[in-house]
Amino acid sequence: MRYFSTNDKLKGYSFETVVMSGLANDGGLFVPEYIPQFTNDEQSNINSESFNEIAFDISKKFIGNAINNNDLLSIIKNAFNFEPKFVELEKDLIILELFHGPTLAFKDYGARFMANVMSHFAKNKKNKLTILVATSGDTGSAVANAFYMKEGIDVYILYPSGMVSNFQEKQLTTFDGNITSIEIDGTFDDCQKIVKSSFIDIVLNKKINLTSANSINIARLIPQSFYYLKTYKKYSDENITFIVPSGNLGNLTAGLYADKMGMKNVSFISALNSNRMFFEYLLNGSKTSRDTIRTISNAMDVGNPSNLDRIIDLFDNNLYEMKAKICSYYFDDSDTVESLKECFQKYNYLLDPHGAIGYSAMKTDKKLSTKNSKYIILETAHPSKFVDVVEPLINKKIEIPKRLSSCLNKQKKSVKLSNSFTDFKDYLLANS
Ligand SMILES: *Cc1c(COP(=O)(O)O)cnc(C)c1O
């Protein structure tokens, strides 16, 4: 399997190159040259397969011979020591819980697969790999956790001092070894600027083998298709509508890849908060980027989602076909709050603010749509990650899972730096 940039369909790249570089030199996103199909055989024994068996079959099709079978098996085993779970609120309303990984968000699927693949490629190289990540909170902890103790890889996580929650900070700063947390005296944008400046700095790049681990890496997308296929296998005798709480549209793109591999009678709803660029794109094909609006579903606060280019590419720029497959709704914080409360009262099931947007989308679609379909809401994070928002709404203390609470007692370790790139550069040159 070869990969291409969304900006250039002539030059092909290997899987290793696209994983290790993240973004194409021409600024485009890497996409596979075709979407692999599952065979009739695979379709029929699909129900009996475990999550990791599905993961192996699908990733093999995307990776080909770039990683041998034994190594791929151990990558998958290391990455997925947890599984998605299904909760049936009603016969036709299912919650797909994606938060059973170590940092309680679906980002564990992508980050852990990517980390294990990168470490496989980095292992026998002369130079160690240095990964820089800017985070406003959640991505950083999934990435730190995924790369912890990976041989041949150092990770620097930059976060804005005083601007992440106590929980998030503890999840970011209680590692040691190959993970270093850098506390920047500035904003998230400052952190991003420092990371971007680092990638184009000649001196740094000469001395250090730098790469990024952000959400546009194809190795984060591929594993997110596995749980769609697992769900399809379980419920494929009915029409299925996946409801995807969306921000940068990575999760939705992975679902669309899974669909193209051979799913039948499946459609998608992209559930958005007030950051509604994708809704507008579906409406009239306009890609007007907007300032990011802050909401209580903050992992979806994305003004200009980068995976839109991958979706446009997948549909060959055919808006009509895209609209036949995907619809979108958007909701503000008061809708989110109402849905979170309603689901708790009606089903005694506590959603997080992101999943609550999915619930709002289900209610709206039920009113507007005539088709008979099973709704699958992707629950992307555990509600305890947003304890400050959720507890006052339901007037009740919620239980914090041990894997989240255990880091609260650990010692915070961080390096404090100013928001100037030069300070970071000096630090990196002196310490790596
Ligand atoms: C990142 C994230 C999302 C948005 O996913 P995208 O792939 O960026 O669309 C939704 N919910 C949670 C909890 C997230 O962390």
The ligand as a Tripos MOL2 file, in Angstrom:
@<TRIPOS>MOLECULE
LIG
   15    15     1     0     0
SMALL
NO_CHARGES

@<TRIPOS>ATOM
      1 C1        -10.7200   14.7080   20.3550 C.3       1 LIG1
      2 C2        -12.0730   14.4590   20.9230 C.ar      1 LIG1
      3 C3        -13.2520   14.5570   20.1410 C.ar      1 LIG1
      4 C4        -13.2160   14.9820   18.6870 C.3       1 LIG1
      5 O1        -12.6820   13.9920   17.8520 O.3       1 LIG1
      6 P1        -12.1310   14.3720   16.3980 P.3       1 LIG1
      7 O2        -11.5060   13.1420   15.8840 O.co2     1 LIG1
      8 O3        -11.1450   15.4870   16.5920 O.co2     1 LIG1
      9 O4        -13.3180   14.8240   15.5910 O.co2     1 LIG1
     10 C5        -14.4670   14.2660   20.7360 C.ar      1 LIG1
     11 N1        -14.5390   13.9320   22.0350 N.ar      1 LIG1
     12 C6        -13.4460   13.8420   22.8220 C.ar      1 LIG1
     13 C7        -13.6120   13.4740   24.2600 C.3       1 LIG1
     14 C8        -12.1820   14.0900   22.2980 C.ar      1 LIG1
     15 O5        -11.1060   14.0070   23.0940 O.3       1 LIG1
@<TRIPOS>BOND
     1     1     2 1
     2     2     3 ar
     3     2    14 ar
     4     3     4 1
     5     3    10 ar
     6     4     5 1
     7     5     6 1
     8     6     7 2
     9     6     8 1
    10     6     9 1
    11    10    11 ar
    12    11    12 ar
    13    12    13 1
    14    12    14 ar
    15    14    15 1
@<TRIPOS>SUBSTRUCTURE
     1 LIG1         1 GROUP 0 **** ****
